[in-house]
Amino acid sequence: MHIAPYDNANRPIVDAGDATVPLNYFNIVKLKKGDAFEYAVPGFETCIVPATGTVDVDVEGFKVDVLGGRGVDVWDGEPEGVYVPTAAKATMVCTSDTAEVFIAGAKYDKVLEAFAVRSDELDLVQYGSDDTKTHRKIKHILGQKQHDKVGRLLVSELYTVGAGGWSGFPSHKHDTDRLPDETRHDETYNFRFRPNHGSGVQMLQREDGKPGDAYHIVDGSTICLDNGYHPCAVLPGYEMYYFTILGGLSQRSLVQYFQPSHAYQIETIPGIKDMIAKFK
């Protein structure tokens, strides 16, 4: 499902109990200096990630000062995040002139401990190549390094390297719990483009060998993926970013099932096996 950009007025874009991705939660909060925003999501663990600007965060007494620091856009520096335990009350106060803040969530019933992920604690992966049109960089905010501290939530930022090309290829899906071959993980994306008048396409093929759907994605588009194979691409001459939320049904580690007709191309893309192994 494609959700076109709109002014959500700091209300969830993907709320708890969403019909398409019931395991996910997503909000974009926009603040001016001194503005405060408070939230709690019963039944969901969440992560606060400034897209731009800085905020002070208080999670029921666990305090993090000056979270974030990117300037004009998501290419302007490194991400940071704060993990917010299930149903905990979190308050953020904008300490820069303005701030845009992503809140990512996954359904989870246990209550863990809050913690911060600073820019030097990210898990960074680069894979693909210009020749295969798959050159990508991934910045895991809640990734493998935080595996023992998080319930079911995976949060990452994905960037194209260069201009144009494909991401999420070879085509894969993760809509069914059938270990060891695949896990059920709902997924939500929010896209940005540089320059911001760029755009791309999100494919969604429900069955191998049959035509699927395609969505025209623009700066600020949100995509919710419940089932099917789902590669995406950016137009030549533009860079693409997408904020990625994964929520598992029964475990945190993601097991992707690659589309049989394209799976052999795993062997043609440099570094992709290391990328696959990091979604844990």
Buried (B, 14 or more C-beta within 10 A) or exposed (E): BBBEBEEBEBEBBBBBEBEBBBBBBBBBBBBEEEBEBEBBBEBBBBBBBBBBBBBBBBBEEBEBEEBBBBEEBBEEBBBBBBBBBBBBEBBBBBBBEEBBBBBBBBBBEEEBEBBBBEBEBBBEBBBBBEEBBBBBBBBBBBBBBBEEEBBBBBBBBBBBBBBBBBBBBBBBBBBEBEEEEBBBBBBBBBBBBBEEEBBBBBBBBEEBEEEBEBBEBBBBBBBBBBBBBBBBBBBEEBBBBBBBBBBBBEBBBBBBBBBEEBEEBBEEBBBBEEBBEBBB
